[in-house]
């Protein structure tokens, strides 16, 4: 039997504590009344729901907020995502991937929590795409 890797256990514990902190004290919770775009998504498999409010200025995320409810993973991942994307350009938003979310969380996400972990990203992606499509149709 191989010895336990105490560093790995410590790292996992640190990431879990970070996830719990973000889920109980989420960053950027709230709404933006004059948001450039808003969008809401629901994870039908578990009932988690996230509404996202994004304010763009000069092609960058000037502010971002979210509301809704869900499990610790969905709330933590959207809290971390909103911190991560502040100041990013529209092009950088379009380039976000699920791997970015996994890196932010710092832990392996099992199949049962995959949709939860990616709900914030999906909400941002669909909201941004809808916004860009509407702008294109107006011009």
N, C-alpha and C positions, 0 to 999 in steps of 0.2 A: 504494500500500500504506500502511495506517495504522500509525503508530508503536505499539510495544508499550506497554501501560499497566503501568509498573513497580510501581505501587501494588497493582494487582490480583494481579500475580505474587507480590509480597511477602505479601499477605494470604493467598493460596492456600497459599503455603509455610508461613506461620505456622499455618494450620489443619491442614495435613498433619502438621506437627511435633507439634501437640497430639494429633491422632488417633494417631500412632505412640507418643507418650508414654503415652496412656491404654491402648493395646493391649498395650504391654510392661510397664507398671506400673499395672494397673487399680485404680481406687479401689473400695472396698467389696467386694473379692473375699472369699469365704468363705461361711459358713452361719450361721444363727441357730437354735439348737436349740429355743427356745421361740417361734418365729415365729407370728404370728397366722394367716398363710397362706403356703403355698408353692405353686409351680407350675413345671413344666418344659415347654419348647417346643423343637421341633427343626425346623430348616429342611431339609426333605427334599431340596431341590434341590442343597444343597452339604454337608449333614451338620453344620452348626453347631448346637450345643445350648446352651441356657441354662436353669439352674435359678435361681429367684428366691425369696428369703426376706424376708418383710415383717413387721415388728413394728409394730402400730398401738397408739397410746395416746391417749386423749381425742380420737378421731376423726382423728388425724394420724399421718403416718409418723414413728415414733420412731427406727426403724432399718431399713436395707435392705441386703441383701447378695446376691451372685450367685456362681454357679460355672458351670463348663461349659467349652466350647472352641469355637473358630471363628476366622474370618479377622479381620484387623485392624479392619475396619469394624464387624463385629458386636460385638467385644469393646470397642472404643472407645465405640460408641454406648451400650451398656448401662452402661459405667463412667460416662459423662457423665450418663446418665439417672438412675442411682442418686444421684449428687451432687445433681442438679436437684430430685428429688422429696422429699428429706429435709425434714421439717417441713410438707409439703403436706397438705391435708385430703383426705378421701376424695372429696369433690365435685371438688376440683382434679385429683385423679388421674383421675376419670371424664371430665374435660374435655380431657385430653391428646390431641394430634393428631400425625400424622406430620410436620406442619410444625414442631412443637416439636423433634423429633429433627433435622430438617434444619438448624434454627437452631443447635442445640447443636453439630452437626458442622461447620457453617460452610462446607461445600462442596456442590456439586451432586453428587447421588448418581445414577449411571447405572442403567439398568434391570437390569443384571446384578447389582448390589449392593443393590438396593432391599430385598429380603427380608432380607438380612444386616443392613442398617441399622435395620430396623424390628422385628427379632426380640425385642429387649429390651422394646420397647413392647408387642408382642403378648403376651409372657409376663406382663407386669404387668397388662395389661387383662384377659386371660382368668383369671388368678389372682384378681384383685380381683372380677370378676364371679362366679366360682365361690364365693368367700367370701361375698359379699353374698347370693347365692341360698341358700346353706346356712344362713346366719343367719335369713333370712326364713322358710325351711321349719321351723326350730326353734321359731319363735315362733307 
